[in-house]
């Protein structure tokens, strides 16, 4: 019988932990502890964004309620955002373009319309990099070679197709008159692996966030052919933008924050005020600087319009890329 | 290497506050390493908010101490309970647990601590003198080389399953099958996820380790608990014998450099290092039949290798800003938050930070061996704990550890499924290591195989195109044929000594 008892205990343990408590609503906002959902494991970009927001808002006494960061990793944000859907207005979640692309790629039922846009916070820029001894000295030389023989150029990307690293180069290729579905990608686990592959000469070019390659560029370990910003980036002013090279492309890799569906106007206004103040603090500017991010603040109204515009853009890019038939 | 910065770094790491963090980190690492499922990556991640207020140098020293501290701790539960705390501690179960069963738990704990210490020291010295050239060497590893390295690791299964080869290979196939679950990175196609978003990132091998080892072990013992004889297990000495040291000395010295080199390769890490350390020793040993039955060198070798690998993994992080393992990836994120950016510019712009870390690893290993030797006497008492108390604790720890992996209760179901699966395998006498090993390397091995062929436009020549890859192919073939070679030599020696042959037959 002891065996049986142990097995019962195993299951009891399971049920106790599987149950979660529900939440109640109140007139005054915020009326209880606030939580920011990072739809990723601790240590990643989304997690660091969530922790930075929490840290600056609390340490600057902008928000008096207790705030906590909750990690809900899985499914490229899906798990965390699904969780947000069922929460009240005291929970917010970090997002990025994946909130649009997961659905467009047919990987998720959730759409950006199912949430309340709160703000766009920061952006990184995308870069196209080659080894220092590469025969390509400009982005157009590389694209020209791809146009002639797409199989001859292997492009490293990570951690998955359909992300901004991938789609930014898809857009550049289409602007140049190349059918993006012909591009040859090797998909690596993450940004670090992509850079390793480039430094070791295992791929001909990589498309990744600028922060992954900036230090390598400053140390002359690789060459950046183009950045996706609208104007030259600080510290590496000599690197041309896509626009400088005659390709009409500005591609932000933004991060934002959103709330559960149907937040009231007062609740949205609260965050417009608090986050608007937060992005002006020196602490937030320090966060941007440490992470190589650029301020990209848009309030809730602007973010709503921005999301619609981005949705249209991504829809076209994903169709062009050949990922969805 | 630059002498002035070395001394500056040493001074920095010897500051009382940093010594304090080394001790805290080492102790914390030992503890989380011991607990199933709670690994160094989780511990470092949980500490991120704490490091916000810290000096970046102290933060990196603390996080590194947790990392290699966990390598010391990981084998404690492998030896005492046959439940590894992490992938890199699996190899410690092969001979560590049989040693404990023979009443040599104290010796096993002591020898593994000393092996970790020496492996760590070898790696720190290697770091000081070889960081730059090794970082360049690691870059030579392309998809083909990684595929072959993982194939070599899997060939260890042959050495592990002598006597039950068919079951070993079956277990490996199950592991490879499980590794295909999740998004296929090359194409973005979802494989075997059954519309559960949680499965899209695959099945975490740590859940499988905790399930088949910890839960499986508990369930297996439940089947026999009532029949348990009331004999008191002998704990024996808390220090190893001269004979054990003589057998372990060379394996430790050989496995340290092997583990260090593998650790330098981004993505390879402690699991592969300890496994290759173990099989190398088994294959060159004069008494391979004692491996798996409590050979001290079979415990010493992987312990030396995995700790050396954790130091080696710092090289790509510090010199190139590239995380070589799950833990270093979390460390990188945390350090960037603090405004310290590991990468090609670190040694130029903040050499004293880099050297402070390297020196702190030296000090940290000394601190850790003291902590771990002192713990031996305390830990062996676990063996005296009645099963009725011990097993519920293991189960609770297993659940907590699983929850910290992705903060999801779905993992509990997976944990139970794999627990019962592990029980089944144990009852049918399947070896568990091939299953877990195949799951750890399976996904990466497949992706690298396909990346290699994609980059060569389908030509298999790429697997023979560099010196490194040819060496790996030869090592794999030797490793696979090793039982045959072994038999051949045995036969020859029988022919040479007909008396002995007739006696043994």
Interface residues (C-beta under 8 A of the other chain):
Chain A: X2 X3 X6 X9 X10 X13 X14 X17 X18 X41 X42 X43 X44 X45 X47 X48 X51 X52 X55 X70 X71 X72 X73 X74 X75 X76 X78 X79 X82 X105 X107 X108 X151 X154 X158 X159 X160 X161 X162 X184 X186 X187 X188 X189 X190 X192 X193 X195 X196 X197 X199 X200 X201 X202 X203 X215 X216 X218 X219 X221 X286 X287 X289 X290 X291 X323
Chain B: X41 X42 X44 X45 X46 X48 X49 X52 X138 X139 X140 X141 X142 X143 X183 X185 X186 X187 X188 X190 X197 X198 X200 X201 X218 X222 X223 X225 X226 X266 X267 X316 X320 X321 X322 X323 X329 X330 X331 X332 X333 X334 X336 X337 X338 X339 X341 X343 X344 X345 X348 X388 X391 X392 X395 X396 X399 X403 X406 X407 X408 X409 X412 X413 X416 X444 X447 X451 X454 X455 X457
